[in-house]
Amino acid sequence: MNLKTQVGIIGAGPAGLLLSRILHNHGIENIILENRNESYLRQRLRAGVMEQGTVETFMEAGVGEKLAKGKMVHEGIYIHAKGIQNRLDVKELSGGKEVTVYGQKNITNDMIDHAQKDEIQIVWEAKAQRLEHIDDDGESAIIHYSLHGKMYTLECDFIAGCDGFHGISRPSLPITQKNIYSYEFPYSWYGILAEAPPIAHEVIYAHHPDGFALQSMRGPELSRLYIQCPNGTDPGAYEDEWLWDELDKRLGVTNNRGNIISKGVAPMRSFVCDVMQHGKLFIAGDAAHIVPPTGAKGMNLAVADVKVLSKGLIHHYKDKDDDILNRYTEICLRRIWKVERFSWWVTTTFHVDENQDEFTTKMQEATISYMLDSQIGGQSFAENYVGLPILWNEKK
Ligand SMILES: Cc1cc2nc3c(=O)[nH]c(=O)nc-3n(C[C@H](O)[C@H](O)[C@H](O)COP(=O)(O)OP(=O)(O)OC[C@H]3O[C@@H](n4cnc5c(N)ncnc54)[C@H](O)[C@@H]3O)c2cc1C
């Protein structure tokens, strides 16, 4: 079917669904094209830790009733290093802020439910193939998309490219290699989801000679656990018993063991495209940047981009004011680079490169002990962990 709307959104991940919801709340018509089918999207696990600002954004958008009831609030984190379990009181160090554990899968389902209730159009299995008229040429922008073997068009004023790292929006921007900043880490994460109550009610980050480990959760009865593994590790490589022993050793706890319902390997990458707009096309979320999962920032970054983009579009339609839209890339990048720095810093501090020398290990230990022993070291971690503010104006 050929369609027409004000904002054409590519991708029904957290970025696309949230943008759609906020625009709808302000009377701005939009349609989402999503490559996958609905049940795939509703099952997809991924992230789980939300910054305070992310939770507030979902609440303000009116999709947070289940989040308010089902969330697990964390006021601190545990850090296991040199065989000692330490706790950083993130709430105290950040002046009263906290983080929330609520699965990306859950908030995705909540947003799809709301969209369906309000009859916001999500076209499932619709793959955007080509973008036309994205320049300021006085024509409507067009998304050419395929659906069940046929080609159709979605005509719109603006295109929001919320189509993740492998989408078509970023490659449709006029960019060169000079606009891309990318780093591949020399290790990956081996993650499991287990039907077992998490041993600690807050996350545990472990620095261990045999490699990083993390205890997290997706609910009171579901543990999400990770260990560092070499790049290219096969998801079937580790036996359950070995994994539990390794997790206990590295985390310095005796985990509750339960049925492992999923195993997966995630590579670690940092990536930024420093052009996030051109004419009528704006990209947001993983389409523009990737962080290694160590700082738990992927979904939070996507939400922050959407906050800026939605405000820009609302000002455009309601006040005929394009100031925020014109500065979209600049406003987002100012925060993105700091979040990239934090994610890279936590990753390189806690992981062990197999070629690492003893001096580097000592530097990692000193970095961790500075975080734990110094008020300012702890505050710096906490400020980043609970989420940095969006700075709307240039610093004078
Ligand atoms: C395996 C994995 C595990 C992760 N774990 C964590 C974690 O533990 N903690 C954390 O903070 N972050 C994690 N992340 C990152 C986090 O999930 C992402 O940052 C977040 O999903 C970004 O949201 P998004 O909406 O920008 O992109 P996505 O969620 O990727 O959504 C993009 C959507 O666009 C659709 N799409 C793509 N191309 C097209 C097209 N041509 N036409 C139509 N639709 C298209 C895709 O199907 C997808 O649904 C993980 C990511 C992955 C891949």
The ligand as a MOL file (V3000), in Angstrom:
LIG
                    3D

  0  0  0     0  0            999 V3000
M  V30 BEGIN CTAB
M  V30 COUNTS 53 58 0 0 0
M  V30 BEGIN ATOM
M  V30 1 C 22.3440 -8.5480 20.9240 0
M  V30 2 C 22.2720 -7.1910 21.5870 0
M  V30 3 C 22.3260 -7.0980 22.9840 0
M  V30 4 C 22.2770 -5.8490 23.6000 0
M  V30 5 N 22.3590 -5.7680 24.9640 0
M  V30 6 C 22.3610 -4.5570 25.5520 0
M  V30 7 C 22.4900 -4.4380 26.9580 0
M  V30 8 O 22.5870 -5.4190 27.6860 0
M  V30 9 N 22.4940 -3.1730 27.4920 0
M  V30 10 C 22.3670 -2.0420 26.6850 0
M  V30 11 O 22.3460 -0.9090 27.1880 0
M  V30 12 N 22.2340 -2.1550 25.3680 0
M  V30 13 C 22.2310 -3.3590 24.7830 0
M  V30 14 N 22.1100 -3.4480 23.4590 0
M  V30 15 C 21.9240 -2.2160 22.7280 0
M  V30 16 C 20.4620 -1.7580 22.7160 0
M  V30 17 O 19.6160 -2.8710 22.6490 0
M  V30 18 C 20.3000 -0.8210 21.5340 0
M  V30 19 O 21.1330 0.3040 21.7690 0
M  V30 20 C 18.8640 -0.3520 21.3030 0
M  V30 21 O 18.0560 -1.4150 20.8690 0
M  V30 22 C 18.8600 0.7640 20.2600 0
M  V30 23 O 17.5500 1.0430 19.8580 0
M  V30 24 P 17.2400 1.5100 18.3780 0
M  V30 25 O 15.7680 1.7030 18.3410 0
M  V30 26 O 18.1340 2.6270 18.0220 0
M  V30 27 O 17.6860 0.3150 17.4150 0
M  V30 28 P 17.1400 -1.1780 17.3080 0
M  V30 29 O 16.6180 -1.6430 18.6120 0
M  V30 30 O 18.2110 -1.9510 16.6490 0
M  V30 31 O 15.8980 -1.0730 16.3320 0
M  V30 32 C 16.0360 -0.8540 14.9480 0
M  V30 33 C 14.8470 -1.4750 14.2450 0
M  V30 34 O 14.9040 -1.1340 12.8570 0
M  V30 35 C 14.5170 -2.2520 12.0830 0
M  V30 36 N 15.0900 -2.0810 10.7370 0
M  V30 37 C 16.3830 -2.1970 10.3550 0
M  V30 38 N 16.5160 -1.9550 9.0450 0
M  V30 39 C 15.2710 -1.6980 8.5860 0
M  V30 40 C 14.7510 -1.3830 7.2920 0
M  V30 41 N 15.5620 -1.2880 6.2260 0
M  V30 42 N 13.4230 -1.1750 7.1540 0
M  V30 43 C 12.5880 -1.2710 8.2340 0
M  V30 44 N 13.0260 -1.5640 9.4660 0
M  V30 45 C 14.3530 -1.7720 9.6430 0
M  V30 46 C 15.0890 -3.4340 12.8480 0
M  V30 47 O 14.4070 -4.6230 12.5350 0
M  V30 48 C 14.8780 -2.9920 14.3050 0
M  V30 49 O 13.6490 -3.4630 14.8220 0
M  V30 50 C 22.1490 -4.6820 22.8120 0
M  V30 51 C 22.0860 -4.7800 21.4270 0
M  V30 52 C 22.1580 -6.0090 20.8070 0
M  V30 53 C 22.1160 -6.0770 19.2980 0
M  V30 END ATOM
M  V30 BEGIN BOND
M  V30 1 1 1 2
M  V30 2 1 2 3
M  V30 3 2 2 52
M  V30 4 2 3 4
M  V30 5 1 4 5
M  V30 6 1 4 50
M  V30 7 2 5 6
M  V30 8 1 6 7
M  V30 9 1 6 13
M  V30 10 2 7 8
M  V30 11 1 7 9
M  V30 12 1 9 10
M  V30 13 2 10 11
M  V30 14 1 10 12
M  V30 15 2 12 13
M  V30 16 1 13 14
M  V30 17 1 14 15
M  V30 18 1 14 50
M  V30 19 1 15 16
M  V30 20 1 16 17
M  V30 21 1 16 18
M  V30 22 1 18 19
M  V30 23 1 18 20
M  V30 24 1 20 21
M  V30 25 1 20 22
M  V30 26 1 22 23
M  V30 27 1 23 24
M  V30 28 2 24 25
M  V30 29 1 24 26
M  V30 30 1 24 27
M  V30 31 1 27 28
M  V30 32 2 28 29
M  V30 33 1 28 30
M  V30 34 1 28 31
M  V30 35 1 31 32
M  V30 36 1 32 33
M  V30 37 1 33 34
M  V30 38 1 33 48
M  V30 39 1 34 35
M  V30 40 1 35 36
M  V30 41 1 35 46
M  V30 42 1 36 37
M  V30 43 1 36 45
M  V30 44 2 37 38
M  V30 45 1 38 39
M  V30 46 1 39 40
M  V30 47 2 39 45
M  V30 48 1 40 41
M  V30 49 2 40 42
M  V30 50 1 42 43
M  V30 51 2 43 44
M  V30 52 1 44 45
M  V30 53 1 46 47
M  V30 54 1 46 48
M  V30 55 1 48 49
M  V30 56 2 50 51
M  V30 57 1 51 52
M  V30 58 1 52 53
M  V30 END BOND
M  V30 END CTAB
M  END
